[in-house]
Amino acid sequence: VDVTVKKVLSGNMYDTNDTFEFTATGTDKFTLGNNGKKTIKVPYGNDFTVTESENTKGYTLESIAVDASGQSGTQNGNAYTITGVKKNTTITFTNKKQINPPNGIITTIAPYAVMVVLAAGAAVYFVYSRRRHNG
């Protein structure tokens, strides 16, 4: 039975050249980049586990998706185990690297800008009201 491991990257800051290391039952370690795939032959009915190594590139594991219905499996952190592989299956690991730009500049500066405008308005009012009284 074929089990295909696929890697997908998402977010606004991912690098298409980044690669990730995997370990699977019955195979040596292998690396996959964005949209990379590796197909592994698994004996019918055997359990199969694939684990993505911890990354140090700022990605978070967003999801592990399995496309074969009827296959029972469990996720444990960065690992996914299929119990008794019975049909061709694709396991997709999706990692996300999202960096949100700082915001809130308007809410930080706006109160001070309003105070400056009110102070200028008060100064103008004070000067003109004094001239009218001294007039």
DSSP file with accessible surface (Angstrom, degrees, kcal/mol):
  #  RESIDUE AA STRUCTURE BP1 BP2  ACC     N-H-->O    O-->H-N    N-H-->O    O-->H-N    TCO  KAPPA ALPHA  PHI   PSI    X-CA   Y-CA   Z-CA
    1    1 A V              0   0   46      0, 0.0    41,-3.0     0, 0.0     2,-0.5   0.000 360.0 360.0 360.0 140.0    0.0    0.0    0.0
    2    2 A D  E     -A   41   0A  43     39,-0.2    87,-2.1    37,-0.0     2,-0.5  -0.777 360.0-172.4 -93.0 130.4    1.3    3.5   -0.8
    3    3 A V  E     -Ab  40  89A   0     37,-2.7    37,-3.0    -2,-0.5     2,-0.5  -0.989  10.5-160.1-117.9 121.5    1.4    6.2    1.8
    4    4 A T  E     -Ab  39  90A  22     85,-3.1    87,-3.2    -2,-0.5     2,-0.5  -0.892   3.8-156.3-105.1 129.1    2.3    9.6    0.5
    5    5 A V  E     -Ab  38  91A   0     33,-3.0    33,-2.0    -2,-0.5     2,-0.4  -0.909  16.7-172.1-103.1 127.1    3.7   12.3    2.8
    6    6 A K  E     -Ab  37  92A  56     85,-3.0    87,-2.9    -2,-0.5     2,-0.4  -0.931  12.3-150.5-123.4 146.5    3.1   15.8    1.5
    7    7 A K  E     + b   0  93A   0     29,-2.2    28,-2.0    -2,-0.4     2,-0.4  -0.955  14.4 179.2-118.6 131.4    4.4   19.2    2.7
    8    8 A V  E     - b   0  94A  34     85,-2.6    87,-2.3    -2,-0.4     2,-0.4  -0.998  10.9-157.0-131.1 136.8    2.5   22.5    2.3
    9    9 A L  E     + b   0  95A   7     -2,-0.4     2,-0.3    85,-0.2    87,-0.2  -0.888  17.5 169.8-111.5 144.8    3.6   25.9    3.5
   10   10 A S  E     + b   0  96A  30     85,-2.3    87,-2.2    -2,-0.4     3,-0.2  -0.873  25.2  74.9-142.3 177.1    1.2   28.9    4.1
   11   11 A G  S    S-     0   0   25     -2,-0.3     3,-0.3    85,-0.2    87,-0.2  -0.466  83.4 -76.2 106.0 179.7    1.2   32.3    5.7
   12   12 A N  S    S+     0   0   80     85,-0.3    86,-0.2     1,-0.2    -1,-0.1   0.502 122.2  41.4 -96.2  -2.2    2.6   35.7    4.6
   13   13 A M  S    S+     0   0   99     84,-2.2    -1,-0.2    -3,-0.2    85,-0.1   0.166  76.6 131.1-131.1  18.9    6.2   35.0    5.4
   14   14 A Y        -     0   0   88     83,-0.3     2,-0.5    -3,-0.3    -3,-0.1  -0.429  48.5-137.2 -77.7 153.0    7.0   31.5    4.3
   15   15 A D    >   -     0   0   70      1,-0.1     3,-1.9    -2,-0.1    19,-0.2  -0.942   3.1-147.0-110.0 123.6   10.1   30.8    2.2
   16   16 A T  T 3  S+     0   0   87     -2,-0.5    18,-0.6     1,-0.3    -1,-0.1   0.684  98.7  59.3 -64.6 -15.6    9.6   28.4   -0.7
   17   17 A N  T 3  S+     0   0  129     16,-0.1    -1,-0.3     2,-0.1     2,-0.1   0.527  79.2 111.2 -89.9  -7.0   13.2   27.2   -0.2
   18   18 A D    <   -     0   0   27     -3,-1.9    16,-0.5    39,-0.0     2,-0.3  -0.443  51.0-162.4 -69.0 140.3   12.7   26.1    3.4
   19   19 A T  E     -D   33   0B  66     14,-0.2     2,-0.4    -2,-0.1    14,-0.2  -0.889   5.5-150.9-123.2 157.2   12.8   22.3    3.9
   20   20 A F  E     -D   32   0B   6     12,-2.4    12,-2.3    -2,-0.3     2,-0.4  -0.966  14.6-127.5-130.2 143.7   11.5   20.1    6.8
   21   21 A E  E     -D   31   0B  81     -2,-0.4    32,-3.0    10,-0.2     2,-0.3  -0.734  25.7-172.7 -97.4 136.2   12.9   16.8    8.0
   22   22 A F  E     -DE  30  52B   0      8,-3.4     8,-2.2    -2,-0.4     2,-0.4  -0.912  14.0-157.9-124.7 152.8   10.6   13.8    8.5
   23   23 A T  E     - E   0  51B  54     28,-2.4    28,-3.0    -2,-0.3     2,-0.3  -1.000  17.5-176.4-128.2 130.4   11.0   10.3   10.0
   24   24 A A  E >   - E   0  50B   5     -2,-0.4     3,-2.0     4,-0.4    26,-0.2  -0.924  37.1 -87.5-127.5 153.8    8.6    7.5    8.9
   25   25 A T  T 3  S+     0   0   71     24,-2.1     3,-0.1    -2,-0.3    25,-0.0  -0.339 112.8   7.5 -56.6 126.8    8.2    3.9   10.0
   26   26 A G  T 3  S+     0   0   84      1,-0.2     2,-0.3    -2,-0.1    -1,-0.3   0.566 115.6  86.9  79.3   8.3   10.5    1.7    7.9
   27   27 A T  S <  S-     0   0   41     -3,-2.0    -3,-0.3    13,-0.0    -1,-0.2  -0.909  75.4-110.7-133.3 164.2   12.4    4.5    6.2
   28   28 A D        -     0   0  144     -2,-0.3    -4,-0.4     1,-0.2    -6,-0.0  -0.309  57.8 -71.8 -77.2 176.4   15.4    6.7    6.8
   29   29 A K        -     0   0  131     -6,-0.1     2,-0.3    -2,-0.1    -6,-0.2  -0.359  56.2-175.6 -67.5 149.3   14.9   10.4    7.4
   30   30 A F  E     -D   22   0B  21     -8,-2.2    -8,-3.4    -3,-0.1     2,-0.4  -0.963  16.4-134.1-143.8 159.3   13.9   12.5    4.4
   31   31 A T  E     -D   21   0B  84     -2,-0.3     2,-0.4   -10,-0.2   -10,-0.2  -0.911  15.7-170.7-117.8 147.3   13.3   16.2    3.8
   32   32 A L  E     -D   20   0B  12    -12,-2.3   -12,-2.4    -2,-0.4     2,-0.1  -0.995   3.4-162.5-134.7 142.0   10.4   17.9    2.0
   33   33 A G  E >   -D   19   0B  19     -2,-0.4     3,-2.5   -14,-0.2   -26,-0.3  -0.363  55.2 -39.4-104.7-170.0   10.0   21.5    0.8
   34   34 A N  T 3  S-     0   0   37    -18,-0.6   -26,-0.2   -16,-0.5    -1,-0.2  -0.308 132.7  -0.6 -57.8 128.4    6.8   23.4   -0.2
   35   35 A N  T 3  S+     0   0   96    -28,-2.0    -1,-0.3     1,-0.2   -27,-0.2   0.619  98.8 148.5  62.7  17.9    4.5   21.0   -2.2
   36   36 A G    <   -     0   0   20     -3,-2.5   -29,-2.2   -29,-0.3     2,-0.3  -0.467  27.6-164.3 -78.8 151.9    7.1   18.2   -1.9
   37   37 A K  E     -A    6   0A 136    -31,-0.2     2,-0.4    -2,-0.1   -31,-0.2  -0.982  14.8-171.8-137.0 149.1    5.9   14.6   -1.7
   38   38 A K  E     -A    5   0A  81    -33,-2.0   -33,-3.0    -2,-0.3     2,-0.5  -0.976  13.2-152.3-140.3 127.1    7.4   11.3   -0.8
   39   39 A T  E     -A    4   0A  77     -2,-0.4     2,-0.4   -35,-0.2   -35,-0.2  -0.865  12.4-168.7-102.4 131.9    5.7    8.0   -1.3
   40   40 A I  E     -A    3   0A  10    -37,-3.0   -37,-2.7    -2,-0.5     2,-0.5  -0.968  19.7-130.0-122.8 133.1    6.5    5.1    1.0
   41   41 A K  E     -A    2   0A 157     -2,-0.4   -39,-0.2   -39,-0.2    -2,-0.0  -0.716  28.5-174.4 -81.8 127.3    5.5    1.4    0.5
   42   42 A V        -     0   0   10    -41,-3.0     3,-0.1    -2,-0.5     6,-0.1  -0.986  29.3-111.0-124.6 132.4    3.8    0.0    3.6
   43   43 A P    >   -     0   0   81      0, 0.0     3,-2.1     0, 0.0    42,-0.2  -0.353  49.4 -91.1 -61.0 138.8    2.8   -3.7    4.0
   44   44 A Y  T 3  S+     0   0  157      1,-0.3    42,-0.2    42,-0.1     3,-0.1  -0.235 109.6  12.5 -53.5 129.6   -1.0   -4.1    4.1
   45   45 A G  T 3  S+     0   0   34     40,-3.9    -1,-0.3     1,-0.3    39,-0.2   0.338  95.1 127.5  86.3  -7.4   -2.4   -3.9    7.7
   46   46 A N    <   -     0   0   82     -3,-2.1    39,-2.9    39,-0.3    -1,-0.3  -0.490  63.8-110.7 -79.3 153.6    0.8   -2.5    9.3
   47   47 A D        -     0   0   92     37,-0.2     2,-0.4    36,-0.2    36,-0.2  -0.541  32.7-160.8 -77.1 149.6    0.8    0.6   11.5
   48   48 A F  E     - F   0  82B   1     34,-2.3    34,-3.1    -2,-0.2     2,-0.4  -0.996   8.8-173.8-138.2 129.2    2.6    3.6   10.0
   49   49 A T  E     - F   0  81B  40     -2,-0.4   -24,-2.1    32,-0.2     2,-0.4  -0.986   1.7-174.1-124.9 133.8    3.9    6.6   11.8
   50   50 A V  E     -EF  24  80B   0     30,-2.4    30,-2.5    -2,-0.4     2,-0.4  -0.991   7.0-168.8-125.9 135.7    5.4    9.8   10.3
   51   51 A T  E     -EF  23  79B  53    -28,-3.0   -28,-2.4    -2,-0.4     2,-0.5  -0.986  14.7-145.8-128.3 132.0    6.9   12.5   12.4
   52   52 A E  E     -E   22   0B   2     26,-2.6   -30,-0.2    -2,-0.4     3,-0.1  -0.845  29.7-121.8 -92.6 128.0    7.9   16.0   11.3
   53   53 A S        -     0   0   38    -32,-3.0   -32,-0.1    -2,-0.5    -1,-0.0  -0.306  37.8 -87.9 -65.4 153.1   11.0   17.2   13.3
   54   54 A E        -     0   0  156      1,-0.1     2,-0.3   -34,-0.1    -1,-0.1  -0.349  47.7-138.5 -59.4 137.2   10.7   20.4   15.3
   55   55 A N        -     0   0   36      4,-0.2     3,-0.2    -3,-0.1    -1,-0.1  -0.749  18.5-164.1-102.7 153.5   11.5   23.4   13.1
   56   56 A T  S    S+     0   0  140     -2,-0.3    -1,-0.1     1,-0.1    -2,-0.0   0.082  71.3  90.3-116.2  19.7   13.6   26.4   14.1
   57   57 A K  S    S-     0   0   71      2,-0.1    -1,-0.1     0, 0.0   -39,-0.0   0.251 106.3 -97.8-103.3   8.6   12.4   28.6   11.3
   58   58 A G  S    S+     0   0   57      1,-0.3    40,-0.3    -3,-0.2     2,-0.2   0.626  77.4 137.1  89.0  12.7    9.4   30.2   13.0
   59   59 A Y        -     0   0   11     38,-0.1     2,-0.4    36,-0.0    -1,-0.3  -0.632  40.2-150.9 -90.1 151.9    6.7   27.9   11.5
   60   60 A T  E     -C   96   0A  90     36,-2.4    36,-2.8    -2,-0.2     2,-0.8  -0.952  26.8-112.3-117.4 143.6    3.8   26.5   13.4
   61   61 A L  E     -C   95   0A  42     -2,-0.4    34,-0.2    34,-0.2     3,-0.1  -0.636  36.3-179.6 -74.7 109.1    2.2   23.2   12.5
   62   62 A E  E     -     0   0A  96     32,-2.3     2,-0.3    -2,-0.8    -1,-0.2   0.893  56.3 -22.7 -80.7 -42.1   -1.2   24.3   11.3
   63   63 A S  E     -C   94   0A  48     31,-1.6    31,-2.8     2,-0.0     2,-0.4  -0.992  39.3-142.2-164.5 158.6   -2.7   20.9   10.5
   64   64 A I  E     -C   93   0A  19     -2,-0.3     2,-0.4    29,-0.2    29,-0.2  -0.987  30.4-169.5-124.7 115.2   -2.1   17.3    9.5
   65   65 A A  E     -C   92   0A  50     27,-2.6    27,-3.1    -2,-0.4     2,-0.4  -0.888   9.9-162.0-111.5 140.9   -4.7   16.2    7.0
   66   66 A V  E     -C   91   0A  41     -2,-0.4    25,-0.2    25,-0.2     5,-0.0  -0.977   4.2-163.7-122.0 130.4   -5.4   12.6    5.8
   67   67 A D        +     0   0  108     23,-2.0     2,-0.8    -2,-0.4    24,-0.1   0.521  61.0  93.9 -94.5  -4.8   -7.3   12.0    2.6
   68   68 A A    >   -     0   0   13     22,-0.3     3,-1.1    19,-0.1     2,-0.1  -0.772  65.8-146.8 -94.1 113.0   -8.2    8.3    3.0
   69   69 A S  T 3  S+     0   0   97     -2,-0.8     3,-0.1     1,-0.2    -2,-0.1  -0.469  82.3  30.0 -74.0 147.2  -11.7    7.9    4.6
   70   70 A G  T 3  S+     0   0   83      1,-0.3     2,-0.6    -2,-0.1    -1,-0.2   0.313  87.8 119.9  88.9 -12.8  -12.1    4.8    6.8
   71   71 A Q    <   -     0   0   24     -3,-1.1     2,-0.4    -5,-0.0    -1,-0.3  -0.768  57.7-142.7 -84.5 124.2   -8.5    4.8    7.9
   72   72 A S        +     0   0   73     -2,-0.6    11,-2.4    11,-0.5     2,-0.3  -0.721  34.8 152.2 -87.8 137.3   -8.2    5.3   11.6
   73   73 A G  E     -G   82   0B  25     -2,-0.4     2,-0.4     9,-0.2     9,-0.2  -0.977  29.8-142.8-157.0 164.8   -5.3    7.4   12.8
   74   74 A T  E     -G   81   0B  89      7,-2.3     7,-2.7    -2,-0.3     2,-0.4  -0.990   9.7-139.6-137.6 145.5   -4.2    9.7   15.6
   75   75 A Q  E     -G   80   0B 101     -2,-0.4     2,-0.4     5,-0.2     5,-0.2  -0.874  16.2-179.7-102.8 136.1   -2.2   12.8   15.8
   76   76 A N  E >   -G   79   0B 134      3,-2.7     3,-1.4    -2,-0.4     2,-0.4  -0.826  62.3 -65.6-134.9  92.5    0.3   13.3   18.6
   77   77 A G  T 3  S-     0   0   48     -2,-0.4    -1,-0.1     1,-0.3     0, 0.0  -0.479 121.6  -6.9  65.9-119.0    2.0   16.7   18.3
   78   78 A N  T 3  S+     0   0   30     -2,-0.4   -26,-2.6   -26,-0.1     2,-0.3   0.211 123.7  84.6 -92.3  13.4    4.1   16.6   15.1
   79   79 A A  E <   -FG  51  76B  15     -3,-1.4    -3,-2.7   -28,-0.2     2,-0.4  -0.887  55.3-164.8-119.3 149.2    3.4   12.9   14.5
   80   80 A Y  E     -FG  50  75B  29    -30,-2.5   -30,-2.4    -2,-0.3     2,-0.5  -0.999   6.4-164.4-132.8 132.1    0.6   11.1   12.8
   81   81 A T  E     -FG  49  74B  33     -7,-2.7    -7,-2.3    -2,-0.4     2,-0.5  -0.968   6.4-157.6-119.5 127.9    0.0    7.3   13.1
   82   82 A I  E     -FG  48  73B   1    -34,-3.1   -34,-2.3    -2,-0.5     2,-0.7  -0.919  17.5-141.0-100.1 126.3   -2.3    5.3   10.9
   83   83 A T  S    S-     0   0   66    -11,-2.4   -11,-0.5    -2,-0.5   -36,-0.2  -0.795  77.0  -9.5 -90.9 115.5   -3.5    2.1   12.5
   84   84 A G  S    S-     0   0    7     -2,-0.7    -1,-0.2   -39,-0.2   -37,-0.2   0.999  80.3-134.3  64.3  75.8   -3.5   -0.8   10.1
   85   85 A V        +     0   0    0    -39,-2.9   -40,-3.9    -3,-0.3   -39,-0.3  -0.414  38.3 160.4 -63.9 124.2   -2.9    0.8    6.6
   86   86 A K        +     0   0  116      1,-0.2     2,-0.3   -42,-0.2    -1,-0.2   0.469  56.9  27.9-124.7  -9.9   -5.4   -0.7    4.2
   87   87 A K  S    S-     0   0   92    -86,-0.1    -1,-0.2   -19,-0.0   -19,-0.1  -0.980  94.4 -75.2-149.7 160.9   -5.6    1.7    1.3
   88   88 A N        -     0   0  106     -2,-0.3     2,-0.3    -3,-0.1   -85,-0.2  -0.366  58.3-175.1 -58.2 133.5   -3.4    4.3   -0.5
   89   89 A T  E     -b    3   0A   2    -87,-2.1   -85,-3.1   -21,-0.1     2,-0.5  -0.972  23.8-152.2-138.1 145.3   -3.3    7.4    1.7
   90   90 A T  E     -b    4   0A  36     -2,-0.3   -23,-2.0   -87,-0.2     2,-0.5  -0.987   8.9-164.3-118.5 128.5   -1.9   10.9    1.6
   91   91 A I  E     -bC   5  66A   0    -87,-3.2   -85,-3.0    -2,-0.5     2,-0.6  -0.957   9.4-161.4-110.8 119.8   -0.9   12.7    4.8
   92   92 A T  E     -bC   6  65A  27    -27,-3.1   -27,-2.6    -2,-0.5     2,-0.6  -0.910   5.0-161.3-109.3 119.8   -0.4   16.4    4.3
   93   93 A F  E     -bC   7  64A   0    -87,-2.9   -85,-2.6    -2,-0.6     2,-0.5  -0.883  10.0-165.6 -96.5 122.4    1.5   18.5    6.8
   94   94 A T  E     -bC   8  63A  20    -31,-2.8   -32,-2.3    -2,-0.6   -31,-1.6  -0.952   4.4-172.5-113.7 122.1    0.7   22.2    6.6
   95   95 A N  E     -bC   9  61A   0    -87,-2.3   -85,-2.3    -2,-0.5     2,-0.4  -0.912   7.2-155.0-112.2 144.3    3.0   24.7    8.3
   96   96 A K  E     -bC  10  60A  65    -36,-2.8   -36,-2.4    -2,-0.4     2,-0.5  -0.938  13.4-171.7-123.0 138.0    2.3   28.4    8.6
   97   97 A K        +     0   0   48    -87,-2.2   -84,-2.2    -2,-0.4     2,-0.5  -0.918  20.9 169.1-126.4 102.1    4.6   31.3    9.1
   98   98 A Q        -     0   0   84     -2,-0.5     2,-0.5   -40,-0.3    -2,-0.1  -0.967  13.3-177.5-120.3 123.6    2.5   34.4    9.7
   99   99 A I        -     0   0   90     -2,-0.5    -2,-0.0     0, 0.0   -88,-0.0  -0.983  14.2-153.5-121.6 118.7    4.0   37.7   10.9
  100  100 A N        -     0   0  121     -2,-0.5     3,-0.1     1,-0.0    -2,-0.0  -0.792  19.6-122.5 -93.3 130.3    1.5   40.4   11.5
  101  101 A P        -     0   0   97      0, 0.0     2,-0.1     0, 0.0    -1,-0.0  -0.337  38.1 -93.5 -67.1 149.8    2.7   44.0   11.2
  102  102 A P        +     0   0  124      0, 0.0     2,-0.2     0, 0.0     3,-0.1  -0.376  53.6 175.3 -63.0 139.8    2.4   46.2   14.2
  103  103 A N        +     0   0  148      1,-0.1    -3,-0.0    -3,-0.1     0, 0.0  -0.748  41.7  83.7-133.0-175.3   -0.8   48.2   14.2
  104  104 A G     >  +     0   0   26     -2,-0.2     4,-1.5     3,-0.0     5,-0.2   0.604  48.9 131.3  93.0  11.6   -2.5   50.6   16.5
  105  105 A I  H  > S+     0   0  110      1,-0.2     4,-2.6     2,-0.2     5,-0.4   0.929  73.9  50.7 -63.5 -41.9   -0.6   53.6   15.5
  106  106 A I  H  > S+     0   0  134      1,-0.2     4,-2.5     2,-0.2    -1,-0.2   0.932 111.5  46.7 -62.1 -44.9   -3.8   55.6   15.1
  107  107 A T  H  4 S+     0   0  107      1,-0.2    -1,-0.2     2,-0.2    -2,-0.2   0.761 114.7  48.8 -71.6 -20.1   -5.1   54.6   18.5
  108  108 A T  H  < S+     0   0   89     -4,-1.5     4,-0.4    -3,-0.2    -2,-0.2   0.888 122.1  30.0 -84.0 -40.1   -1.7   55.4   20.0
  109  109 A I  H >X S+     0   0   99     -4,-2.6     4,-2.1    -5,-0.2     3,-0.6   0.814 102.5  77.7 -90.0 -31.7   -1.2   58.9   18.5
  110  110 A A  H 3X S+     0   0   38     -4,-2.5     4,-2.5    -5,-0.4     5,-0.2   0.865  90.3  52.6 -54.2 -46.2   -4.8   60.1   18.1
  111  111 A P  H 3> S+     0   0   68      0, 0.0     4,-2.0     0, 0.0    -1,-0.2   0.914 112.4  46.5 -59.6 -38.1   -5.4   61.1   21.8
  112  112 A Y  H <> S+     0   0  153     -3,-0.6     4,-2.2    -4,-0.4    -2,-0.2   0.885 110.5  52.2 -70.9 -37.8   -2.3   63.3   21.8
  113  113 A A  H  X S+     0   0   48     -4,-2.1     4,-2.3     2,-0.2    -1,-0.2   0.916 109.4  50.0 -63.6 -41.0   -3.2   64.9   18.5
  114  114 A V  H  X S+     0   0   85     -4,-2.5     4,-2.7    -5,-0.2     5,-0.2   0.922 109.6  51.6 -63.4 -41.1   -6.7   65.7   19.8
  115  115 A M  H  X S+     0   0  106     -4,-2.0     4,-2.5    -5,-0.2    -2,-0.2   0.908 109.8  49.2 -63.4 -40.4   -5.1   67.3   23.0
  116  116 A V  H  X S+     0   0  102     -4,-2.2     4,-2.6     2,-0.2     5,-0.2   0.929 112.0  48.2 -64.6 -43.5   -2.7   69.4   20.9
  117  117 A V  H  X S+     0   0  104     -4,-2.3     4,-2.5     1,-0.2    -2,-0.2   0.928 113.0  47.7 -64.1 -43.8   -5.6   70.6   18.7
  118  118 A L  H  X S+     0   0  120     -4,-2.7     4,-2.6     2,-0.2    -2,-0.2   0.908 111.7  50.5 -64.2 -39.3   -7.8   71.4   21.7
  119  119 A A  H  X S+     0   0   63     -4,-2.5     4,-2.4     2,-0.2    -2,-0.2   0.920 111.3  48.1 -64.8 -42.1   -4.9   73.3   23.4
  120  120 A A  H  X S+     0   0   54     -4,-2.6     4,-2.4     2,-0.2    -2,-0.2   0.922 112.5  49.4 -64.0 -42.1   -4.3   75.3   20.2
  121  121 A G  H  X S+     0   0   42     -4,-2.5     4,-2.4     1,-0.2    -2,-0.2   0.911 110.6  49.6 -63.1 -41.0   -8.0   76.1   20.0
  122  122 A A  H  X S+     0   0   57     -4,-2.6     4,-2.6     2,-0.2    -1,-0.2   0.901 110.4  51.1 -64.8 -39.7   -8.1   77.2   23.7
  123  123 A A  H  X S+     0   0   54     -4,-2.4     4,-2.5     2,-0.2    -2,-0.2   0.927 111.0  47.6 -64.4 -43.2   -5.0   79.4   23.1
  124  124 A V  H  X S+     0   0   81     -4,-2.4     4,-2.4     2,-0.2     5,-0.3   0.934 112.7  48.9 -63.3 -45.1   -6.6   81.1   20.1
  125  125 A Y  H  X S+     0   0  159     -4,-2.4     4,-2.4    -5,-0.2     5,-0.2   0.927 111.4  50.2 -60.4 -43.9   -9.9   81.6   22.1
  126  126 A F  H  X S+     0   0  116     -4,-2.6     4,-1.9     2,-0.2    -2,-0.2   0.928 111.3  48.0 -61.7 -45.8   -8.0   83.1   25.0
  127  127 A V  H  X S+     0   0   68     -4,-2.5     4,-1.9     1,-0.2    -2,-0.2   0.945 115.4  43.8 -63.9 -46.0   -6.0   85.6   22.9
  128  128 A Y  H  X S+     0   0  138     -4,-2.4     4,-1.9     1,-0.2    -1,-0.2   0.890 112.3  52.0 -70.5 -34.7   -9.1   86.8   21.0
  129  129 A S  H  X S+     0   0   21     -4,-2.4     4,-1.7    -5,-0.3    -1,-0.2   0.885 109.4  50.7 -71.2 -32.9  -11.3   87.1   24.1
  130  130 A R  H  X S+     0   0  125     -4,-1.9     4,-2.2    -5,-0.2    -2,-0.2   0.900 108.6  51.8 -67.2 -40.2   -8.6   89.2   25.8
  131  131 A R  H  X S+     0   0  164     -4,-1.9     4,-1.3     1,-0.2    -2,-0.2   0.878 108.5  51.1 -65.7 -37.3   -8.4   91.5   22.8
  132  132 A R  H  < S+     0   0  179     -4,-1.9    -1,-0.2     1,-0.2    -2,-0.2   0.897 113.0  45.2 -66.8 -38.3  -12.1   92.0   22.9
  133  133 A H  H  < S+     0   0  155     -4,-1.7    -2,-0.2     1,-0.2    -1,-0.2   0.840 119.6  40.1 -73.2 -33.6  -12.1   92.9   26.6
  134  134 A N  H  <        0   0  129     -4,-2.2    -1,-0.2    -5,-0.1    -2,-0.2   0.619 360.0 360.0 -87.3 -14.5   -9.1   95.2   26.3
  135  135 A G     <        0   0   96     -4,-1.3    -3,-0.1    -5,-0.2    -2,-0.1   0.870 360.0 360.0 -29.4 360.0  -10.3   96.6   23.1
